């Protein structure tokens, strides 16, 4: 974990970055979510999903998977970070609790998951070698020690 340069964030670091300074909110921009803020599957099953469009994101769900959106598509949070939820699950440094070193934490939800996965506090898991069109990563920088 002691590296000089880039690495995966821990899930706690990822959540801190995703919240962008907000406290007690579900999503990077508040308590509600719509397709205007993230690329995910919208459903009326979640009271906090108030998107006027349902299902896959109407711009990216074009019939040819993956339905990912380009980086920087959605508004930045207060820390200037774009697309912190939705689009792809982001792999984190630490192991998922109870997986005994078999799976890493994934955060942020994806284009192939509902609003519940797009919550800042939502976590899933995946094996380190697992590859899919809805899993990616976001690197963080660790400054060299002086």
Backbone as a printed PyTorch tensor [residue, N CA C, xyz], in Angstrom:
tensor([[[  0.8160,  -1.1940,   0.0000],
         [  0.0000,   0.0000,   0.0000],
         [  0.8610,   1.2600,   0.0000]],

        [[  2.0890,   1.1510,   0.4820],
         [  2.9930,   2.3010,   0.4870],
         [  3.6580,   2.4090,  -0.8800]],

        [[  3.0590,   3.1900,  -1.7410],
         [  3.5880,   3.3630,  -3.0870],
         [  3.8130,   4.8400,  -3.3570]],

        [[  4.7270,   5.1260,  -4.2470],
         [  4.9230,   6.4850,  -4.7260],
         [  4.3570,   6.5320,  -6.1290]],

        [[  3.2140,   7.1450,  -6.2720],
         [  2.5840,   7.2280,  -7.5790],
         [  1.1210,   6.8670,  -7.5120]],

        [[  0.6250,   6.1540,  -8.5150],
         [ -0.7930,   5.8620,  -8.6440],
         [ -1.1410,   4.4910,  -8.0790]],

        [[ -2.3570,   4.4090,  -7.5470],
         [ -2.8690,   3.1530,  -7.0010],
         [ -4.3850,   3.2340,  -7.0010]],

        [[ -5.0290,   2.1150,  -6.6880],
         [ -6.4760,   2.1170,  -6.5040],
         [ -6.8000,   2.7580,  -5.1600]],

        [[ -7.9220,   3.4880,  -5.0660],
         [ -8.3190,   4.0230,  -3.7650],
         [ -8.9230,   2.9170,  -2.9040]],

        [[ -8.8860,   3.0940,  -1.5920],
         [ -9.6560,   2.1980,  -0.7250],
         [-11.1190,   2.5650,  -0.8960]],

        [[-12.0330,   1.7190,  -0.4270],
         [-13.4420,   2.0670,  -0.5530],
         [-13.7880,   3.2990,   0.2880]],

        [[-13.1150,   3.5010,   1.4150],
         [-13.3630,   4.6990,   2.2360],
         [-12.8940,   5.9470,   1.4970]],

        [[-11.7270,   5.8900,   0.8580],
         [-11.2450,   7.0250,   0.0580],
         [-12.1850,   7.2910,  -1.1090]],

        [[-12.6440,   6.2050,  -1.7520],
         [-13.5480,   6.3530,  -2.8900],
         [-14.8430,   7.0400,  -2.4520]],

        [[-15.4260,   6.5960,  -1.3460],
         [-16.6750,   7.2000,  -0.8590],
         [-16.4760,   8.6670,  -0.5050]],

        [[-15.3710,   9.0010,   0.1300],
         [-15.0700,  10.3940,   0.4690],
         [-15.0180,  11.2330,  -0.8090]],

        [[-14.3150,  10.7420,  -1.8160],
         [-14.2070,  11.4570,  -3.0870],
         [-15.5620,  11.5680,  -3.7850]],

        [[-16.3390,  10.4920,  -3.7650],
         [-17.6480,  10.4950,  -4.4310],
         [-18.5930,  11.5100,  -3.8040]],

        [[-18.5710,  11.6190,  -2.4950],
         [-19.4740,  12.5510,  -1.7980],
         [-19.1360,  14.0100,  -2.0810]],

        [[-17.9130,  14.2830,  -2.4440],
         [-17.5480,  15.6490,  -2.7990],
         [-17.7960,  16.6530,  -1.6880]],

        [[-17.6720,  16.2250,  -0.4540],
         [-17.8710,  17.1320,   0.6730],
         [-19.2790,  17.1230,   1.2470]],

        [[-20.2230,  16.4850,   0.5590],
         [-21.5870,  16.4030,   1.0970],
         [-21.6250,  15.4110,   2.2530]],

        [[-22.4410,  15.6940,   3.2260],
         [-22.5760,  14.8130,   4.3870],
         [-24.0140,  14.3220,   4.4480]],

        [[-24.1900,  13.0180,   4.6330],
         [-25.5190,  12.4540,   4.8130],
         [-26.3820,  12.4180,   3.5660]],

        [[-25.7800,  12.4710,   2.3900],
         [-26.5260,  12.4050,   1.1260],
         [-26.2450,  11.0770,   0.4380]],

        [[-27.2220,  10.5950,  -0.3230],
         [-27.0700,   9.3010,  -1.0000],
         [-26.1130,   9.3580,  -2.1890]],

        [[-26.1610,  10.4450,  -2.9340],
         [-25.4640,  10.5520,  -4.2090],
         [-24.5160,  11.7510,  -4.2090]],

        [[-23.5960,  11.8220,  -5.1570],
         [-22.6480,  12.9340,  -5.1970],
         [-23.2850,  14.3220,  -5.2930]],

        [[-24.5150,  14.3960,  -5.8240],
         [-25.1530,  15.7030,  -5.9800],
         [-26.3910,  15.8690,  -5.1030]],

        [[-26.6470,  14.9590,  -4.1720],
         [-27.8010,  15.0930,  -3.2760],
         [-28.4590,  13.7720,  -2.9580]],

        [[-29.7330,  13.8390,  -2.5600],
         [-30.4540,  12.6340,  -2.1330],
         [-31.2510,  11.9500,  -3.2380]],

        [[-31.4390,  12.6050,  -4.3720],
         [-32.2030,  12.0430,  -5.4870],
         [-31.2690,  11.8800,  -6.6820]],

        [[-31.6790,  11.0220,  -7.6150],
         [-30.8700,  10.8020,  -8.8200],
         [-31.7750,  10.6910, -10.0350]],

        [[-31.2460,  11.1360, -11.1830],
         [-31.9290,  11.0170, -12.4720],
         [-30.8880,  10.6750, -13.5400]],

        [[-31.3600,  10.3900, -14.7250],
         [-30.4500,  10.1400, -15.8370],
         [-29.6520,  11.3860, -16.2180]],

        [[-30.0560,  12.5540, -15.7710],
         [-29.2790,  13.7690, -16.0300],
         [-27.9850,  13.7860, -15.2190]],

        [[-27.8980,  12.9310, -14.1720],
         [-26.7350,  12.9380, -13.2870],
         [-25.8570,  11.6970, -13.3880]],

        [[-26.3600,  10.6130, -13.9750],
         [-25.5740,   9.3810, -14.0130],
         [-26.1260,   8.4000, -15.0370]],

        [[-25.2800,   7.4580, -15.4330],
         [-25.6370,   6.4020, -16.3760],
         [-25.8980,   5.1250, -15.5830]],

        [[-27.1670,   4.7700, -15.4200],
         [-27.5950,   3.6050, -14.6410],
         [-28.9550,   3.1620, -15.1690]],

        [[-29.4810,   2.0590, -14.6470],
         [-30.8320,   1.6210, -15.0190],
         [-31.8240,   2.2840, -14.0690]],

        [[-32.6970,   3.0900, -14.5970],
         [-33.6890,   3.7860, -13.7700],
         [-34.9180,   2.9080, -13.5570]],

        [[-35.4310,   2.9270, -12.3230],
         [-36.5990,   2.1250, -11.9690],
         [-37.4370,   2.8510, -10.9320]],

        [[-38.7430,   2.7180, -11.0590],
         [-39.6440,   3.3300, -10.0750],
         [-39.6380,   2.5740,  -8.7500]],

        [[-38.8920,   1.4930,  -8.6540],
         [-38.8060,   0.7150,  -7.4140],
         [-38.0810,   1.4530,  -6.2960]],

        [[-37.3510,   2.4980,  -6.6370],
         [-36.5800,   3.2530,  -5.6470],
         [-37.1250,   4.6700,  -5.5640]],

        [[-37.5590,   5.0810,  -4.3730],
         [-38.1720,   6.3990,  -4.2080],
         [-37.2150,   7.5340,  -4.5340]],

        [[-35.9180,   7.3020,  -4.4030],
         [-34.9270,   8.3450,  -4.6820],
         [-34.5320,   8.4110,  -6.1470]],

        [[-35.0400,   7.4830,  -6.9580],
         [-34.8080,   7.5180,  -8.4070],
         [-35.9840,   8.2490,  -9.0380]],

        [[-35.7810,   9.5320,  -9.3190],
         [-36.8760,  10.3630,  -9.8320],
         [-36.6960,  10.6990, -11.3130]],

        [[-35.9190,   9.8830, -12.0100],
         [-35.6780,  10.1400, -13.4260],
         [-36.9890,  10.0680, -14.2070]],

        [[-37.2150,  11.0180, -15.1100],
         [-38.4280,  10.9580, -15.9450],
         [-38.3320,   9.8540, -17.0000]],

        [[-37.1200,   9.3440, -17.2480],
         [-36.9340,   8.2350, -18.1830],
         [-36.6000,   6.9880, -17.3790]],

        [[-37.0850,   5.8500, -17.8110],
         [-36.8700,   4.5850, -17.0930],
         [-36.0740,   3.6160, -17.9520]],

        [[-35.4680,   2.6390, -17.2810],
         [-34.6570,   1.6490, -17.9800],
         [-33.2410,   2.1600, -18.1870]],

        [[-32.5830,   1.6290, -19.2190],
         [-31.2290,   2.0830, -19.5260],
         [-31.2520,   3.5730, -19.8660]],

        [[-30.1110,   4.2250, -19.6990],
         [-30.0090,   5.6470, -20.0180],
         [-30.4040,   5.8460, -21.4820]],

        [[-31.3200,   6.7770, -21.7750],
         [-31.8240,   6.9180, -23.1410],
         [-30.7620,   7.3260, -24.1700]],

        [[-29.7230,   7.9970, -23.7540],
         [-28.6750,   8.4110, -24.6900],
         [-27.7240,   7.2740, -25.0240]],

        [[-27.4510,   6.4020, -24.0510],
         [-26.4200,   5.3790, -24.2330],
         [-26.9800,   3.9760, -24.4300]],

        [[-28.2260,   3.7430, -24.0560],
         [-28.8730,   2.4450, -24.2560],
         [-29.3760,   2.3390, -25.6720]],

        [[-28.4320,   2.2640, -26.6230],
         [-28.7630,   2.3410, -28.0450],
         [-28.9440,   0.9860, -28.7180]],

        [[-28.9450,  -0.0960, -27.9160],
         [-29.1230,  -1.4180, -28.4900],
         [-27.8200,  -2.1610, -28.7350]],

        [[-26.6950,  -1.4790, -28.6030],
         [-25.3880,  -2.1070, -28.7730],
         [-24.6030,  -1.9740, -27.4800]],

        [[-24.5200,  -3.0730, -26.7240],
         [-23.8010,  -3.0230, -25.4510],
         [-22.3000,  -3.0230, -25.6990]],

        [[-21.5180,  -2.4170, -24.8070],
         [-21.9020,  -1.8360, -23.5340],
         [-22.5200,  -0.4530, -23.7100]],

        [[-23.3630,  -0.0820, -22.7870],
         [-24.0360,   1.2110, -22.8200],
         [-23.2830,   2.2450, -21.9800]],

        [[-21.9690,   2.2300, -22.0650],
         [-21.1700,   3.1640, -21.2840],
         [-21.2200,   4.5620, -21.8900]],

        [[-20.9650,   5.5410, -21.0410],
         [-20.9210,   6.9400, -21.4710],
         [-19.4700,   7.4230, -21.4070]],

        [[-19.1060,   8.4020, -22.2400],
         [-17.7350,   8.9070, -22.2090],
         [-17.4000,   9.5530, -20.8650]],

        [[-16.1480,   9.4320, -20.4490],
         [-15.7080,  10.0600, -19.1980],
         [-15.9700,  11.5600, -19.2570]],

        [[-16.4390,  12.1090, -18.1480],
         [-16.7150,  13.5420, -18.0640],
         [-18.0790,  13.9420, -18.5870]],

        [[-18.9410,  12.9750, -18.8550],
         [-20.2610,  13.2730, -19.3930],
         [-21.1400,  14.0220, -18.3950]],

        [[-21.0980,  13.6190, -17.1440],
         [-22.0140,  14.1720, -16.1440],
         [-21.3100,  15.2100, -15.2730]],

        [[-22.0870,  16.0660, -14.6570],
         [-21.5560,  17.1750, -13.8610],
         [-20.6130,  16.6850, -12.7670]],

        [[-19.6230,  17.5090, -12.4970],
         [-18.6630,  17.2060, -11.4330],
         [-19.2790,  17.4800, -10.0690]],

        [[-18.7950,  16.7590,  -9.0600],
         [-19.2080,  17.0480,  -7.6890],
         [-18.3930,  18.2490,  -7.1870]],

        [[-18.5480,  18.5990,  -5.9250],
         [-17.8710,  19.7750,  -5.3730],
         [-16.3500,  19.6390,  -5.3510]],

        [[-15.8200,  18.4180,  -5.4850],
         [-14.3700,  18.2240,  -5.5590],
         [-13.8690,  18.2450,  -7.0040]],

        [[-14.7680,  18.4680,  -7.9500],
         [-14.3860,  18.5170,  -9.3550],
         [-14.2710,  17.1580, -10.0140]],

        [[-14.8170,  16.1190,  -9.3850],
         [-14.7370,  14.7570,  -9.9180],
         [-16.0150,  14.4120, -10.6760]],

        [[-15.8570,  13.9770, -11.9040],
         [-16.9860,  13.6280, -12.7660],
         [-17.3200,  12.1420, -12.6650]],

        [[-18.5800,  11.8260, -12.9160],
         [-19.0190,  10.4370, -13.1270],
         [-18.6340,   9.4980, -11.9850]],

        [[-18.7830,   9.9460, -10.7610],
         [-18.3990,   9.1090,  -9.6190],
         [-19.3590,   7.9370,  -9.4090]],

        [[-20.5660,   8.0450,  -9.8880],
         [-21.5010,   6.9170,  -9.7790],
         [-22.0790,   6.6060, -11.1510]],

        [[-22.4950,   5.3650, -11.3210],
         [-23.0110,   4.9200, -12.6100],
         [-21.8680,   4.6480, -13.5810]],

        [[-22.1960,   4.3170, -14.7730],
         [-21.2970,   3.9990, -15.8760],
         [-20.5550,   2.6840, -15.6590]],

        [[-19.5620,   2.6120, -14.7690],
         [-18.9040,   1.3420, -14.4490],
         [-18.6290,   1.2670, -12.9480]],

        [[-18.7510,   0.0570, -12.3880],
         [-18.3180,  -0.1730, -11.0120],
         [-16.8340,   0.1320, -10.9690]],

        [[-16.3660,   0.7840,  -9.9110],
         [-14.9540,   1.1150,  -9.8040],
         [-14.2720,   0.2290,  -8.7670]],

        [[-13.2390,  -0.4670,  -9.2260],
         [-12.4910,  -1.3860,  -8.3800],
         [-11.7050,  -0.6030,  -7.3330]],

        [[-11.7160,  -1.0890,  -6.0970],
         [-10.9830,  -0.4560,  -5.0000],
         [ -9.8620,  -1.3570,  -4.5010]],

        [[ -8.9810,  -0.7900,  -3.7090],
         [ -7.7780,  -1.4710,  -3.2120],
         [ -8.0920,  -2.6190,  -2.2640]],

        [[ -9.0320,  -2.4030,  -1.3560],
         [ -9.2090,  -3.3540,  -0.2550],
         [-10.0900,  -4.5440,  -0.6380]],

        [[ -9.9400,  -5.5980,   0.1690],
         [-10.7070,  -6.8190,  -0.0280],
         [-12.1150,  -6.6560,   0.5230]],

        [[-13.0700,  -7.2850,  -0.1500],
         [-14.4590,  -7.2500,   0.3090],
         [-14.5540,  -8.0510,   1.6090]],

        [[-15.2110,  -7.5030,   2.6300],
         [-15.3150,  -8.2170,   3.9170],
         [-15.9020,  -9.6160,   3.7440]],

        [[-15.2600, -10.5820,   4.3720],
         [-15.7390, -11.9600,   4.3250],
         [-15.2680, -12.7490,   3.1180]],

        [[-14.5810, -12.0820,   2.1660],
         [-14.1510, -12.8100,   0.9700],
         [-12.7870, -13.4690,   1.1630]],

        [[-12.1510, -13.2120,   2.2950],
         [-10.8680, -13.8280,   2.6380],
         [ -9.8320, -13.6780,   1.5250]],

        [[ -9.7310, -12.4560,   0.9910],
         [ -8.7310, -12.1750,  -0.0350],
         [ -9.0910, -12.6470,  -1.4250]],

        [[-10.3420, -13.0050,  -1.6500],
         [-10.7400, -13.5110,  -2.9620],
         [-11.3730, -12.4430,  -3.8530]],

        [[-11.9780, -11.4130,  -3.2540],
         [-12.6730, -10.3910,  -4.0430],
         [-12.3790,  -8.9980,  -3.5100]],

        [[-12.2050,  -8.0540,  -4.4340],
         [-11.9820,  -6.6600,  -4.0630],
         [-13.3230,  -5.9220,  -4.0370]],

        [[-13.3410,  -4.8330,  -3.2930],
         [-14.5350,  -3.9920,  -3.2210],
         [-14.7130,  -3.2650,  -4.5500]],

        [[-15.9660,  -3.1710,  -4.9900],
         [-16.3540,  -2.3720,  -6.1540],
         [-17.3270,  -1.3030,  -5.6670]],

        [[-17.1930,  -0.0800,  -6.1490],
         [-18.0720,   1.0180,  -5.7200],
         [-18.6670,   1.7360,  -6.9210]],

        [[-19.8130,   2.3730,  -6.7140],
         [-20.3620,   3.3190,  -7.6720],
         [-21.4410,   2.8630,  -8.6190]],

        [[-21.7210,   1.5750,  -8.6770],
         [-22.7550,   1.1210,  -9.6070],
         [-22.2850,   1.1620, -11.0540]],

        [[-23.2030,   0.9130, -11.9790],
         [-22.8200,   0.8870, -13.3920],
         [-24.0260,   1.1140, -14.2950]],

        [[-23.7550,   1.1540, -15.5920],
         [-24.8090,   1.2840, -16.5930],
         [-25.7320,   0.0720, -16.5690]],

        [[-25.2710,  -1.0190, -15.9750],
         [-26.0200,  -2.2740, -15.9550],
         [-26.5590,  -2.5720, -14.5580]],

        [[-26.7950,  -1.5050, -13.7540],
         [-27.2840,  -1.6760, -12.3940],
         [-28.2060,  -0.5240, -12.0300]],

        [[-29.0350,  -0.7560, -11.0460],
         [-30.0430,   0.2250, -10.6330],
         [-29.4740,   1.3250,  -9.7400]],

        [[-30.3040,   2.3070,  -9.4190],
         [-29.9050,   3.4590,  -8.6050],
         [-29.3530,   3.0480,  -7.2480]],

        [[-29.7890,   1.9310,  -6.7220],
         [-29.2830,   1.4840,  -5.4290],
         [-27.7680,   1.2880,  -5.4650]],

        [[-27.2220,   0.8640,  -6.5880],
         [-25.7800,   0.6960,  -6.7310],
         [-25.0480,   2.0070,  -6.9150]],

        [[-25.7600,   3.0440,  -7.3470],
         [-25.1490,   4.3520,  -7.5830],
         [-25.0430,   5.1980,  -6.3170]],

        [[-25.5210,   4.6750,  -5.1980],
         [-25.3900,   5.4230,  -3.9370],
         [-23.9140,   5.4720,  -3.5350]],

        [[-23.4880,   6.5800,  -2.9440],
         [-22.0860,   6.7250,  -2.5250],
         [-21.6610,   5.6170,  -1.5760]],

        [[-22.5590,   5.1230,  -0.7510],
         [-22.2180,   4.0980,   0.2260],
         [-22.4170,   2.6750,  -0.2410]],

        [[-22.8260,   2.4810,  -1.4860],
         [-23.0700,   1.1330,  -1.9990],
         [-21.7520,   0.4510,  -2.3550]],

        [[-21.6720,  -0.8520,  -2.0530],
         [-20.4820,  -1.6240,  -2.4010],
         [-20.8970,  -2.9710,  -2.9650]],

        [[-20.0680,  -3.4730,  -3.8480],
         [-20.2230,  -4.8200,  -4.3770],
         [-18.8300,  -5.4390,  -4.3420]],

        [[-18.6630,  -6.5740,  -5.0160],
         [-17.3560,  -7.2220,  -5.0000],
         [-17.0770,  -7.9160,  -6.3180]],

        [[-15.7970,  -8.1260,  -6.5660],
         [-15.3850,  -8.8370,  -7.7590],
         [-13.9710,  -9.3590,  -7.5960]],

        [[-13.7100, -10.5070,  -8.1650],
         [-12.3690, -11.0890,  -8.1180],
         [-11.3900, -10.1690,  -8.8400]],

        [[-10.1470, -10.1060,  -8.3860],
         [ -9.1690,  -9.2000,  -9.0100],
         [ -9.0210,  -9.3840, -10.5160]],

        [[ -9.1360, -10.6040, -11.0010],
         [ -8.9920, -10.8530, -12.4340],
         [-10.2880, -10.7450, -13.2240]],

        [[-11.4040, -10.4610, -12.5420],
         [-12.7100, -10.3790, -13.2120],
         [-12.7430,  -9.1920, -14.1600]],

        [[-13.1620,  -9.4420, -15.3990],
         [-13.2940,  -8.3810, -16.3950],
         [-14.7150,  -8.3930, -16.9310]],

        [[-15.2510,  -7.2070, -17.1500],
         [-16.6000,  -7.0690, -17.6750],
         [-16.7440,  -5.6590, -18.2250]],

        [[-17.7600,  -5.4480, -19.0480],
         [-17.9790,  -4.1190, -19.6210],
         [-18.5820,  -3.1340, -18.6290]],

        [[-18.8810,  -3.5920, -17.4250],
         [-19.4250,  -2.6650, -16.4270],
         [-18.5300,  -2.5490, -15.1960]],

        [[-17.2570,  -2.9040, -15.3380],
         [-16.2850,  -2.7750, -14.2460],
         [-15.0590,  -2.0460, -14.7700]],

        [[-14.5820,  -1.0860, -13.9800],
         [-13.3860,  -0.3370, -14.3510],
         [-12.6360,   0.0830, -13.1080]],

        [[-11.9030,   1.1590, -13.2010],
         [-11.1630,   1.6490, -12.0370],
         [-10.9140,   3.1390, -12.1860]],

        [[-10.5700,   3.7490, -11.0700],
         [-10.1800,   5.1520, -11.0110],
         [ -8.9410,   5.1980, -10.1310]],

        [[ -7.8660,   5.6710, -10.6660],
         [ -6.6180,   5.7280,  -9.8960],
         [ -6.5720,   6.9630,  -9.0090]],

        [[ -5.8800,   6.8380,  -7.8980],
         [ -5.6020,   8.0070,  -7.0600],
         [ -4.0850,   8.1330,  -6.9470]],

        [[ -3.6460,   9.3070,  -6.5970],
         [ -2.2100,   9.5810,  -6.5470],
         [ -1.7280,   9.6230,  -5.1050]],

        [[ -0.6430,   8.9430,  -4.8500],
         [  0.0050,   8.9770,  -3.5420],
         [  1.3370,   9.6990,  -3.7480]],

        [[  1.4740,  10.8540,  -3.1330],
         [  2.6890,  11.6500,  -3.2920],
         [  3.8910,  10.9280,  -2.6630]],

        [[  5.0510,  11.0820,  -3.2630],
         [  6.2520,  10.4680,  -2.6780],
         [  6.5310,  11.0270,  -1.2900]],

        [[  7.0200,  10.1590,  -0.4160],
         [  7.3820,  10.6180,   0.9250],
         [  8.6360,  11.4750,   0.8300]],

        [[  8.7000,  12.4760,   1.7020],
         [  9.8630,  13.3720,   1.6770],
         [ 10.7150,  13.1750,   2.8800]]])
